[in-house]
Amino acid sequence: MPQIPGTDLTVSALCLGGNVFGWTADEATSAALLDRFADATPSTEAPFVDTAESYGKGRSEEILGAWMAARGARDRVVVATKASPLDKEHPLSAAAIRTAAEGSLRRLRTDRIDLYYAHYDDGTTPLEETLQAFDELVQAGKVRYVAASNYSATRLTEALDTSERLGLTRYAALQPHYNLMERPAYEAELRDVVAERGLGVLPYYALARGLLTGKYRAGEPVDSPRAKGAAVYVGERGDRVLAALQEVAQAHGVPGAAVALRWLADQPTVVAPIASGRSVEQLADLLPMQDLVLTDDERQLLTDASS
C-alpha cells in the first residue's frame, strides 16, 4: 500500500491526473473516468486524484467536486490540488495562498484539502511568508499536508530548512517532471534531497506527454492535443525505450503504458506516478500497473534503454 512518508495518506498506486477534466474530457466523461478509477482502486487504498486551481481555470476542481458530492465519495478520495501562478503578481504570498485555498475548497465542495502544493516556486515572495501561510492553513484544518511542485534541489532544501528553523509545517512531498524519457533533472540532485529528507515523490508527465503509450512514432500523425509535446521524444532513444516497453509488456500481457508507470513507481522515493486518460479506454490501459510486478532484469532493461 503506497503511503506518503510522514503522513497518514495511504494512496492508490496510480494517481489520476485531473488536468484533463473539462479540457480533453467533458464533465460526463470525467465522471466516468473517476468512476472507473475509484472502482479499480483496492479497498485498502484511497483513490488519489491530482488537480490544480489553474486546470481549466478551476473547472477541473469543479468537476471533481461535483463528482465527489454526487457519489458521496469525499471521505474515500485523497485530493491533491495546487496554488497556481495564473496571472498573480506574487502567487505564493500569504494573501494569494489564502485566496487560492478558499477558492479550491469552494470548487471542490469540501472542508479540507488532503495535499496542497505550491504549484511553482515564487522567487518574489520570501519562503518564510509562503511557509507561514501554508502552516496557517494546516493549523486551521483546511489543509492536511503541504507539498512542492517544480522546485529545484536548492530551493527545496531552503524551504525544508526554513520550515524546521521556524517550527512550521514542512513539505511532505515533491511533484517533479520525471519519467523514462526525463531522468537527469530529477535523478542528478533532487532525488538525493528527497531521500535524505524523507519526502514522497509524485511525478507528473509520467508517460512523457503520451509517448510511452506507444501511439506517437516518427512519421505517424496522431489526432491528439498532446501530439506536439510528445514529438520532442520521438527519435532513436524514444524508439529504443518503446521497444523495451513492448518486450516487457508482451511478457506480462499488459499495455506498454502500464509497464512505464510501474517502472516509475518502482524507482526509489516514488510513491505514485500521476497519469491521465481522456477516455475510459485510455484509462484502462494504465490500470494494470497497480498489480504489475516487474523483475529486476526487466527494470534494468528499461533503465538501460532510457539512459
Buried (B, 14 or more C-beta within 10 A) or exposed (E): EBBBBBBEBBBBBBBBBBBBBBBBBBBEBBBBBBBBBBEBBEEEBBBBBBBBBBBBEBBBBBBBBBBBEEBEBBEBBBBBBBBBBBEBEBBBBBEBBBBBBEBBBEBBBBEBBBBBBBBBBBEEBBBBBBBBBBBBBBEEEBBBBBBBBBBBBEBBBBBBEBBEEEEBBBBBBBBBBBBBBBBEEBBEBBBEBBEEBEBBBBBBBBBBBBBBBBBBBEEEEEEBEBBEBBBEBBEEBBBBBBEBBBBBBEEBEBBBBBBBBBBBBBBEBBBBBBBBBBBBEBBBBBBBBBEBEBEEEBBEBBBEBBE
